[in-house]
Amino acid sequence: MNSRLEAATVVPVPGQSLLDRIIDESRVARSPVERDRARDIIGELAEQVLQGELVVSENLAASIDVRIAELDRLISAQLSEIMHA
């Protein structure tokens, strides 16, 4: 086997969930607090995809940007209602 390929191969930790592997491999969390937050955010994203609330295109970044824009619109509408009540 190619030594470059061996170095890139990820060995799953027994008992580690797919979500934990994603967080570990993406290196998005540097502390336990960041890890918990990343777990919540990525878990919510996966849940929205599974429920059909978020359609993932081939460009994941574009899909996330669309969802962020939707959330921004919803939050803005709610804030506007509160400020004008």
C-alpha positions, 0 to 999 in steps of 0.5 A: 500500500502507498505510504501516503495513502496509509498516512491519510487513512483514518482509523475509527476509535471503537465506540466513537460515533460518526458525529464525533469522528466528523468533529475530530477529523475536521478539527473545528473544536479545540476545547471541550466547550467548542467540541460541545458546540460543534456537536450541537451545530453539526448534529442540528445540520444533519437533523435538518437534512434528514428531515428534508428541511435543508436540501444539500446540493453538490456545493455544501457551502452554498447550501449552508449559506442558503440556510443561514440566509433563511435563519437571518430572515426569520430572526429579523422578522421576529426582532422587528415584531418585538421592536414594533410591538 
